[in-house]
Structure formats: C-alpha cells, structure tokens
Amino acid sequence: MGRRLRRAAKFGKSLVRHASLGFPVAPEHVIRERYEICLKCEEYDVERQECSACECSVGPSPAFVNKCAWADEECPYLKWRCCDG
C-alpha cells in the first residue's frame, strides 16, 4: 500500500471515531503543549510537519487536520494522551 493511501486509511479510521465523539477539540494550551512534545521527538518530520510513527499532521494550530488539536487522539508512543477537550 502506498504512503498516501495508508495515510488516508488511517485518517479515515480516526475521523470516524472523532465524529462519533462529536469532534472534540483540545484547548489551545494543550495543542501547544502537545506540539512542543512532538518537536522534541525523534519521530517528528520537520519537512512534512508530521509524525513519522503515525504519519499524522501535527502542529500548533487548531486546524481540523492537526492531530494535536483533536482531544480524543494520543501519541503512538504515549508521550501525550487524550484530553477532555
């Protein structure tokens, strides 16, 4: 399976779960904290602005496609966990 197809499949699975929970968004301070952790991680790909482990986009903004902004998501290495949003 190609990289793009694999990413799309993972995103689709996460999106269904995220939608079923009502699209919970993490508070801005939690998004920033999560992103700071990602920046220090060896799996963070600066060029792609994504995690190499889970292939998700991560960043400091509350954008819809930003894993750090989804309250119901967590780091694959458990460096940060789900929050109440």
BELNORUR-V951188 format. One record per residue. N is the residue number from 0. RES is the residue in one small letter. PHI is phi in radians with two decimals (999 if undefined). BURIAL is + if it has 24 or more other C-alpha atoms within 12 Angstrom, else -. D_CENTER is the distance of its C-alpha to the mean C-alpha in Angstrom with 1 decimal. Layout:
{{N | RES | PHI | BURIAL | D_CENTER} {N | RES | PHI | BURIAL | D_CENTER}}
//
This chain:
{{0 | m | 999 | - | 21.3} {1 | g | -1.22 | - | 20.2} {2 | r | -1.00 | - | 16.9} {3 | r | -1.11 | - | 16.3} {4 | l | -1.14 | - | 17.4} {5 | r | -1.08 | - | 15.3} {6 | r | -1.08 | - | 12.1} {7 | a | -1.09 | - | 13.5} {8 | a | -1.13 | - | 14.5} {9 | k | -1.11 | - | 11.2} {10 | f | -1.10 | + | 9.7} {11 | g | -1.04 | - | 12.9} {12 | k | -1.10 | - | 12.9} {13 | s | -1.14 | + | 9.6} {14 | l | -1.12 | + | 11.1} {15 | v | -1.07 | - | 14.4} {16 | r | -1.11 | - | 13.3} {17 | h | -1.05 | - | 11.4} {18 | a | -1.14 | - | 14.7} {19 | s | -1.13 | - | 16.9} {20 | l | -1.65 | - | 15.7} {21 | g | 1.59 | - | 16.5} {22 | f | 0.98 | - | 13.2} {23 | p | -1.16 | + | 12.7} {24 | v | -1.93 | + | 11.3} {25 | a | -1.28 | + | 10.9} {26 | p | -1.05 | - | 13.9} {27 | e | -0.98 | - | 13.9} {28 | h | -1.14 | - | 14.9} {29 | v | -1.24 | + | 12.1} {30 | i | -1.02 | + | 9.6} {31 | r | -1.09 | - | 12.1} {32 | e | -1.08 | + | 12.5} {33 | r | -1.07 | + | 9.0} {34 | y | -1.11 | + | 9.2} {35 | e | -1.06 | - | 12.7} {36 | i | -1.15 | + | 11.9} {37 | c | -1.06 | + | 9.7} {38 | l | -1.03 | + | 12.7} {39 | k | -1.51 | - | 15.0} {40 | c | -1.45 | - | 13.6} {41 | e | -1.19 | - | 15.6} {42 | e | -1.53 | + | 12.8} {43 | y | -1.32 | + | 11.4} {44 | d | -1.72 | - | 13.1} {45 | v | -1.09 | - | 14.5} {46 | e | -1.06 | - | 16.2} {47 | r | -1.54 | - | 13.4} {48 | q | 0.91 | - | 10.8} {49 | e | -2.60 | + | 8.4} {50 | c | -1.47 | + | 8.1} {51 | s | -1.25 | + | 11.4} {52 | a | -1.29 | - | 10.9} {53 | c | -1.86 | + | 8.4} {54 | e | 1.16 | + | 8.7} {55 | c | -1.60 | + | 5.4} {56 | s | -1.28 | + | 6.0} {57 | v | -2.33 | + | 5.3} {58 | g | -3.01 | + | 8.2} {59 | p | -1.54 | + | 10.6} {60 | s | -1.69 | + | 11.2} {61 | p | -1.47 | + | 10.8} {62 | a | -1.02 | - | 10.5} {63 | f | -1.03 | - | 9.9} {64 | v | -1.58 | + | 7.8} {65 | n | -1.67 | + | 5.3} {66 | k | -1.00 | + | 1.9} {67 | c | -1.08 | + | 4.4} {68 | a | -1.54 | + | 6.8} {69 | w | -1.50 | + | 6.7} {70 | a | -1.06 | + | 9.2} {71 | d | -1.55 | + | 9.4} {72 | e | -1.72 | + | 6.3} {73 | e | -2.52 | + | 7.0} {74 | c | -1.15 | + | 7.3} {75 | p | -1.10 | - | 9.5} {76 | y | -1.75 | - | 12.1} {77 | l | 1.04 | - | 11.9} {78 | k | -1.31 | - | 12.0} {79 | w | -2.55 | + | 10.3} {80 | r | -2.03 | + | 10.6} {81 | c | -1.05 | + | 10.4} {82 | c | -2.29 | - | 12.5} {83 | d | -1.32 | - | 15.3} {84 | g | 1.24 | - | 14.1}}
//
